Amino acid sequence: MDGNAPRDVNGTTDGRRVYLDKQSPAAYRALVHTAEAVRATAAEAGLDRILVELVNLRVSQINGCASCLDVHTRAALRAGETTRRLGVLPAWRDTELFTARERAALALAEATTDPADRLAQDRAYGAARAVLDDEEISAVIWVAIAINAFNRVSILSRHPVRATATVATATASASVPAPAPVSATLPADATA
């Protein structure tokens, strides 16, 4: 690799990534269909939209997926989630703001995202068994599996997060250059 090649803000030399959703649309459509089935499974199990979005957000936080964090923060707010709970979600264990069901779901989501940690997996299952039935446990794990897949698509494609006019204006008024506006390629509610 040429050490003198121009680098973009992400450190790559040409700034180009293959957008997996665009390059392989049939595979991406299959993933979207899977997410739709997972969403239906979650609803049939009785998981409310806020709980589903908390799982989507927590997994996306762990994976560092900016695009999915953007999509699912907006979805959580539309569903009625509070900014206070969203702000402390990375430290959910250290608060009293989440219900026993939400805590069990978050622990299962984390264990699904890092399946190599068998002890955490066993603890998460134990906690879940106390407050969730088999259908709910299965649905939570499927939600976590689906968002993990979308995280990988977005991270490896390096899907951008577009600045809104409000953010760009606020950023400009603070004398910091706004990021170049680019469009995200994921459908607004593609994931579970």
Summary of the structure (lengths in Angstrom):
residues: 192
radius of gyration: 18.2
end to end distance: 39.3
largest distance: 57.9
contacts: 551
relative contact order: 0.17
helix: 66%
strand: 0%
